[in-house]
Amino acid sequence: MVNVFIDGENVVPGGLVIDPGRTVDLERWIKNGNLSEGNKFKFIERTSAIEDGPRGIKLEDGLIRVEYQFEVPRPVINIPQWSSTTLTRGISGSIGDWASPMGATYSTNASLNSLNVTASGASFKNETGITVPGSKSTQSFQNVTVGALDPTVHNIVLKLVGDLGNNKPVTKPVTVKAKPKCITCNHQNKATAKFCSECGTALEIFA
């Protein structure tokens, strides 16, 4: 069972059920229970007009948070000796590839096989962006049932940043944990920074 939060909003209320080893390309919101059509994800720059407007600034802007739980394996039932048949239904393997067209390209191997996030767009003046409704999508879903879930909830958090025009590919995920803190002033810097933007201390310390 996978729930996906973008800018703090669950874009798949109720979650997605993904079979082991399967791939799901998620390209749109599911709103008001509409399983047949909706708006695609579109990543845009968060401009000053947006920040000063009715939407404003949200704490989780630019973040994709993936929460997932595994189904508890169902017990094996041993049939009496007149039949050697056993009934079982369980989980083997891990969740397969999961993708959504969003803002830049990332990949990660933290418990999920992989998570790919891709989208195209114009260059940004600043790297801060948000996800808004885009063009129409006819991606369809259907209701299914799932058994009891393991109470352990796994999380992956990625940060989307806008392309500032350098056209450099993203080679590894930019997670919230990847933002280095300065050893001098404790300021948290951008993941790509080599020196603290607050005091100038080097962020890469050699022993």
Contacts in CASP RR format, 6 or more apart in sequence:
PFRMAT RR
TARGET T0000
AUTHOR 0000-0000-0000
METHOD contacts of the structure
MODEL  1
MVNVFIDGENVVPGGLVIDPGRTVDLERWIKNGNLSEGNKFKFIERTSAI
EDGPRGIKLEDGLIRVEYQFEVPRPVINIPQWSSTTLTRGISGSIGDWAS
PMGATYSTNASLNSLNVTASGASFKNETGITVPGSKSTQSFQNVTVGALD
PTVHNIVLKLVGDLGNNKPVTKPVTVKAKPKCITCNHQNKATAKFCSECG
TALEIFA
1 15 0 8 1.000
1 16 0 8 1.000
1 17 0 8 1.000
1 18 0 8 1.000
1 68 0 8 1.000
1 69 0 8 1.000
1 71 0 8 1.000
1 146 0 8 1.000
1 149 0 8 1.000
2 12 0 8 1.000
2 15 0 8 1.000
2 16 0 8 1.000
2 17 0 8 1.000
2 18 0 8 1.000
2 24 0 8 1.000
2 66 0 8 1.000
2 67 0 8 1.000
2 68 0 8 1.000
2 95 0 8 1.000
2 98 0 8 1.000
3 10 0 8 1.000
3 12 0 8 1.000
3 14 0 8 1.000
3 15 0 8 1.000
3 16 0 8 1.000
3 66 0 8 1.000
3 67 0 8 1.000
3 68 0 8 1.000
4 10 0 8 1.000
4 11 0 8 1.000
4 12 0 8 1.000
4 15 0 8 1.000
4 16 0 8 1.000
4 26 0 8 1.000
4 64 0 8 1.000
4 65 0 8 1.000
4 66 0 8 1.000
4 67 0 8 1.000
4 100 0 8 1.000
5 11 0 8 1.000
5 60 0 8 1.000
5 63 0 8 1.000
5 64 0 8 1.000
5 65 0 8 1.000
5 66 0 8 1.000
5 67 0 8 1.000
6 41 0 8 1.000
6 62 0 8 1.000
6 63 0 8 1.000
6 64 0 8 1.000
6 65 0 8 1.000
6 102 0 8 1.000
6 131 0 8 1.000
7 58 0 8 1.000
7 60 0 8 1.000
7 61 0 8 1.000
7 62 0 8 1.000
7 63 0 8 1.000
7 130 0 8 1.000
7 131 0 8 1.000
8 58 0 8 1.000
8 59 0 8 1.000
8 60 0 8 1.000
8 63 0 8 1.000
8 65 0 8 1.000
11 26 0 8 1.000
11 29 0 8 1.000
11 30 0 8 1.000
11 41 0 8 1.000
12 26 0 8 1.000
12 29 0 8 1.000
12 30 0 8 1.000
13 30 0 8 1.000
13 33 0 8 1.000
16 24 0 8 1.000
16 26 0 8 1.000
16 141 0 8 1.000
17 144 0 8 1.000
17 146 0 8 1.000
18 24 0 8 1.000
18 95 0 8 1.000
18 96 0 8 1.000
18 98 0 8 1.000
20 91 0 8 1.000
20 92 0 8 1.000
20 93 0 8 1.000
20 94 0 8 1.000
20 95 0 8 1.000
20 96 0 8 1.000
21 93 0 8 1.000
21 94 0 8 1.000
21 95 0 8 1.000
21 96 0 8 1.000
21 113 0 8 1.000
22 95 0 8 1.000
22 96 0 8 1.000
23 96 0 8 1.000
23 97 0 8 1.000
23 98 0 8 1.000
23 99 0 8 1.000
24 96 0 8 1.000
24 97 0 8 1.000
24 98 0 8 1.000
24 99 0 8 1.000
25 98 0 8 1.000
25 99 0 8 1.000
25 100 0 8 1.000
26 98 0 8 1.000
26 99 0 8 1.000
26 100 0 8 1.000
26 139 0 8 1.000
27 40 0 8 1.000
27 41 0 8 1.000
27 100 0 8 1.000
27 101 0 8 1.000
27 137 0 8 1.000
27 139 0 8 1.000
28 38 0 8 1.000
28 39 0 8 1.000
28 40 0 8 1.000
28 41 0 8 1.000
28 137 0 8 1.000
28 139 0 8 1.000
29 38 0 8 1.000
29 39 0 8 1.000
29 41 0 8 1.000
29 133 0 8 1.000
30 38 0 8 1.000
30 141 0 8 1.000
31 38 0 8 1.000
31 39 0 8 1.000
35 140 0 8 1.000
35 141 0 8 1.000
35 142 0 8 1.000
35 143 0 8 1.000
36 138 0 8 1.000
36 140 0 8 1.000
37 136 0 8 1.000
37 137 0 8 1.000
37 138 0 8 1.000
37 139 0 8 1.000
37 140 0 8 1.000
38 136 0 8 1.000
38 137 0 8 1.000
38 138 0 8 1.000
38 139 0 8 1.000
39 133 0 8 1.000
39 134 0 8 1.000
39 135 0 8 1.000
39 136 0 8 1.000
39 137 0 8 1.000
40 101 0 8 1.000
40 133 0 8 1.000
40 134 0 8 1.000
40 135 0 8 1.000
40 136 0 8 1.000
40 137 0 8 1.000
41 100 0 8 1.000
41 101 0 8 1.000
41 102 0 8 1.000
41 119 0 8 1.000
41 131 0 8 1.000
41 134 0 8 1.000
42 119 0 8 1.000
42 131 0 8 1.000
42 132 0 8 1.000
42 133 0 8 1.000
42 134 0 8 1.000
42 135 0 8 1.000
43 102 0 8 1.000
43 103 0 8 1.000
43 119 0 8 1.000
43 121 0 8 1.000
43 129 0 8 1.000
43 130 0 8 1.000
43 131 0 8 1.000
43 132 0 8 1.000
43 160 0 8 1.000
43 162 0 8 1.000
44 129 0 8 1.000
44 130 0 8 1.000
44 131 0 8 1.000
44 132 0 8 1.000
45 124 0 8 1.000
45 125 0 8 1.000
45 126 0 8 1.000
45 128 0 8 1.000
45 129 0 8 1.000
45 162 0 8 1.000
46 57 0 8 1.000
46 61 0 8 1.000
46 126 0 8 1.000
46 128 0 8 1.000
46 129 0 8 1.000
46 130 0 8 1.000
47 125 0 8 1.000
50 56 0 8 1.000
50 130 0 8 1.000
51 57 0 8 1.000
55 130 0 8 1.000
58 130 0 8 1.000
61 128 0 8 1.000
61 129 0 8 1.000
61 130 0 8 1.000
62 128 0 8 1.000
62 129 0 8 1.000
62 130 0 8 1.000
62 131 0 8 1.000
62 159 0 8 1.000
62 160 0 8 1.000
62 161 0 8 1.000
63 157 0 8 1.000
63 158 0 8 1.000
63 159 0 8 1.000
63 160 0 8 1.000
63 176 0 8 1.000
64 100 0 8 1.000
64 102 0 8 1.000
64 117 0 8 1.000
64 157 0 8 1.000
64 158 0 8 1.000
64 159 0 8 1.000
64 160 0 8 1.000
65 155 0 8 1.000
65 156 0 8 1.000
65 157 0 8 1.000
66 98 0 8 1.000
66 112 0 8 1.000
66 115 0 8 1.000
66 155 0 8 1.000
66 156 0 8 1.000
66 157 0 8 1.000
66 158 0 8 1.000
67 153 0 8 1.000
67 154 0 8 1.000
67 155 0 8 1.000
68 95 0 8 1.000
68 111 0 8 1.000
68 112 0 8 1.000
68 153 0 8 1.000
68 154 0 8 1.000
69 149 0 8 1.000
69 150 0 8 1.000
69 151 0 8 1.000
69 152 0 8 1.000
69 153 0 8 1.000
69 154 0 8 1.000
70 91 0 8 1.000
70 149 0 8 1.000
70 150 0 8 1.000
70 152 0 8 1.000
71 90 0 8 1.000
71 91 0 8 1.000
71 146 0 8 1.000
71 147 0 8 1.000
71 148 0 8 1.000
71 149 0 8 1.000
71 150 0 8 1.000
72 147 0 8 1.000
72 148 0 8 1.000
72 149 0 8 1.000
72 150 0 8 1.000
73 89 0 8 1.000
73 90 0 8 1.000
73 91 0 8 1.000
74 88 0 8 1.000
74 89 0 8 1.000
74 90 0 8 1.000
74 147 0 8 1.000
75 88 0 8 1.000
76 86 0 8 1.000
76 87 0 8 1.000
76 88 0 8 1.000
77 86 0 8 1.000
77 87 0 8 1.000
77 88 0 8 1.000
78 86 0 8 1.000
79 85 0 8 1.000
79 86 0 8 1.000
79 87 0 8 1.000
94 111 0 8 1.000
94 112 0 8 1.000
94 113 0 8 1.000
95 112 0 8 1.000
95 113 0 8 1.000
96 112 0 8 1.000
96 113 0 8 1.000
96 114 0 8 1.000
97 113 0 8 1.000
97 114 0 8 1.000
97 115 0 8 1.000
97 116 0 8 1.000
98 112 0 8 1.000
98 114 0 8 1.000
98 115 0 8 1.000
98 116 0 8 1.000
99 115 0 8 1.000
99 116 0 8 1.000
99 117 0 8 1.000
99 118 0 8 1.000
100 117 0 8 1.000
101 117 0 8 1.000
101 118 0 8 1.000
101 119 0 8 1.000
102 117 0 8 1.000
102 118 0 8 1.000
102 119 0 8 1.000
102 131 0 8 1.000
102 160 0 8 1.000
103 117 0 8 1.000
103 118 0 8 1.000
103 119 0 8 1.000
103 120 0 8 1.000
103 121 0 8 1.000
103 160 0 8 1.000
103 162 0 8 1.000
104 117 0 8 1.000
104 118 0 8 1.000
104 119 0 8 1.000
104 160 0 8 1.000
104 161 0 8 1.000
104 162 0 8 1.000
104 163 0 8 1.000
104 170 0 8 1.000
105 116 0 8 1.000
105 117 0 8 1.000
105 118 0 8 1.000
105 169 0 8 1.000
105 170 0 8 1.000
106 115 0 8 1.000
106 116 0 8 1.000
106 117 0 8 1.000
106 158 0 8 1.000
106 170 0 8 1.000
106 172 0 8 1.000
106 173 0 8 1.000
106 174 0 8 1.000
107 114 0 8 1.000
107 115 0 8 1.000
107 116 0 8 1.000
107 172 0 8 1.000
107 173 0 8 1.000
108 114 0 8 1.000
108 115 0 8 1.000
108 156 0 8 1.000
108 158 0 8 1.000
108 173 0 8 1.000
108 175 0 8 1.000
110 156 0 8 1.000
111 154 0 8 1.000
111 156 0 8 1.000
112 156 0 8 1.000
115 156 0 8 1.000
115 158 0 8 1.000
115 173 0 8 1.000
117 158 0 8 1.000
117 160 0 8 1.000
121 163 0 8 1.000
123 163 0 8 1.000
123 164 0 8 1.000
123 165 0 8 1.000
124 162 0 8 1.000
124 163 0 8 1.000
124 164 0 8 1.000
124 165 0 8 1.000
125 164 0 8 1.000
126 164 0 8 1.000
127 161 0 8 1.000
127 162 0 8 1.000
127 164 0 8 1.000
127 190 0 8 1.000
128 161 0 8 1.000
128 162 0 8 1.000
129 160 0 8 1.000
129 161 0 8 1.000
129 162 0 8 1.000
131 160 0 8 1.000
156 175 0 8 1.000
157 175 0 8 1.000
157 176 0 8 1.000
158 173 0 8 1.000
158 174 0 8 1.000
158 175 0 8 1.000
159 174 0 8 1.000
159 175 0 8 1.000
159 176 0 8 1.000
159 191 0 8 1.000
161 174 0 8 1.000
174 191 0 8 1.000
174 192 0 8 1.000
175 191 0 8 1.000
178 191 0 8 1.000
179 188 0 8 1.000
179 189 0 8 1.000
179 190 0 8 1.000
179 191 0 8 1.000
180 188 0 8 1.000
180 189 0 8 1.000
180 191 0 8 1.000
180 193 0 8 1.000
180 203 0 8 1.000
181 187 0 8 1.000
181 188 0 8 1.000
181 189 0 8 1.000
182 188 0 8 1.000
182 189 0 8 1.000
182 196 0 8 1.000
182 198 0 8 1.000
182 199 0 8 1.000
182 200 0 8 1.000
182 201 0 8 1.000
182 203 0 8 1.000
183 201 0 8 1.000
183 205 0 8 1.000
184 196 0 8 1.000
184 199 0 8 1.000
184 200 0 8 1.000
184 201 0 8 1.000
185 196 0 8 1.000
185 198 0 8 1.000
185 199 0 8 1.000
185 201 0 8 1.000
187 196 0 8 1.000
187 197 0 8 1.000
187 198 0 8 1.000
187 199 0 8 1.000
189 196 0 8 1.000
189 197 0 8 1.000
189 198 0 8 1.000
189 203 0 8 1.000
190 197 0 8 1.000
193 203 0 8 1.000
194 202 0 8 1.000
194 203 0 8 1.000
194 204 0 8 1.000
195 201 0 8 1.000
195 202 0 8 1.000
195 203 0 8 1.000
196 202 0 8 1.000
196 203 0 8 1.000
END
